[in-house]
């Protein structure tokens, strides 16, 4: 079994930056993709960014040019660098790991953008 532990959320001012981390409890050899989702109150959970095993990335339109997804295979960790944050980015952010056999979710971390 794999556990995903998220960290890095918090309260920031508009225009500020945060880096979210999601660390897996062990190495995974059958990874298909890792991704970040977010969910605000009363809203559907939406895909923010994803990275595949070969390093290809994709982003939700509203975060393009501001957010960057990356990974460190040696640390079994995926990151989401968030710059130029806006109040509409406020949400709980969830890490998702897709393998050839199983889907795993992190516990979620709160990001609040407010002055």
N, C-alpha and C positions, 0 to 999 in steps of 0.2 A: 504494500500500500504506500501511497505518496501523500505527504502533507505539504500544503502550500502556506507559507507564512508571509503576510504582507506588512509593510511598514512604510513610513515616510509621509503620511497624511498630516493635515493640520490646518491652521487658520493663517491665511496670507492676504495681503492687500492686493487690489487690482493692479496688474502689471508685474506682480511678483512671480517667483518661481518655486517649484517643488519637484523633488525626484522621488517617485514611488519605487519600491523594491518588492519583489516576490521571489522568495527562495524555496526551492524544493528540497525535501528531506533526504533525497538520494538521487544518484545519477539515473538518467532515463535514456534508453537506447532507441526506443521506438517513437520518439516525439514526432508529431505532425506539425503542430503550431502552438505558439503561446500568444496570448492576447490579453488586452485590458478592456473591460466593460465598465459602464457607469450607470447608476440609477438614482434619479432625483425623486423626491416624494410626489406621488401621483403620476409618475412617468414610467414608461416601459424601459427595461434595461436595454441599453444600446451598445453596440461595438464601437470602441474608441480607436483602437490600434491593434494590429496583429503582425506577427513575424513568424515565418515558416522556417523549417529546418535549413533550407538553403540560404536564408537571410533575406528573402523578399519581404517587403513590408507594405501595408496599406493602412489608410487613416480615414476616419470620418471627416467629411468636408469641413466642418467648423473648426477642427483642430489642426488642419494642414498648415505647415509653416510655423506652428507654435509648439507642437508636441513631437517627441521622438521616442520610438520604442527601440530597445537594444537588449542584448543578452551577453552574459559572461558564462560560457559553457563550463569553465573550470570551477566556478562557484555555484553552478546549477541555479542561476538567478536571471530573471528578466527585469528590466527597468522601464519606467516611463518618465522621461524628462519633460516637464511642463513649464513652459515659459510664457510670458505675456498673459498671465491668467486673467480671466474675466469672471464676473459674478455668475454668469450662466454656466460656468464650469463646475459650480458647486454640486456635489453629488457624493454618493458612496461609490468608490472605485473597487472593482473586483478583478483579480487575476484568474485566468483560465488556462489550463494545460490540456491539450488534446494529444493523446497517444494513439497508436494503432488499435488499441483495445479499450481504452478507458478515458473518461472525461473527469477532470478534477477542478474544483473551485477553491480559491482563497476565501478568507473570512470577511473580507471587505475592509477598506480604510476610508475614513471621512475626509473629504477635501472641502473646505469652506473658503470662498473668496469674497471678502467684504472689507470695507473701510470703516 
